[in-house]
Structure formats: structure tokens, C-alpha cells
């Protein structure tokens, strides 16, 4: 089975995929915080960049106090 590559996304599509505003994506492009392709006047965001941002922005959950052996609080 062949793995299909996602084509690069437009700025609005990247914003939706990341759950942020179009303005933020354009700001990140200007600051070089996100990689992009410049095809003439068109700007496209590679799927690999979207995946990288999501991966690097993930914050692991803290262990739950009850699971860590701590006594539950009483009011």
C-alpha cells in the first residue's frame, strides 16, 4: 500500500489544522517560526511543519494525585 503525502496547505488550511488564527500563522511566517514554501506569490505550509509544531507544542499530562499515592483532600 502506498502512503499518500498531503500536499502543502494554504495559510487558512494550516490555521484550521493548528487551531489558531490566520493572523498567527502569517505572523509565524514573518518571524520564521514555521517553515513555508513560496511558490510565486502563493505561500504554502508543508504538512511536516504542521506535524512538527503540534508535536513540539504538546505538554504531557501531570500524574493524577490519587494515582500517585497521595491522600485525597478533605474539605
CORHUWO-V968620 format. One record per helix or strand of 2 or more residues. SS is the DSSP state (a for helix, b for strand). FROM is the first residue (numbers start at 1). TO is the last residue. If there is no record, write none. Layout:
# CORHUWO-V968620
SS/FROM/TO + SS/FROM/TO
This chain:
# CORHUWO-V968620
a/11/18 + a/22/30 + b/37/39 + b/42/45 + a/47/57
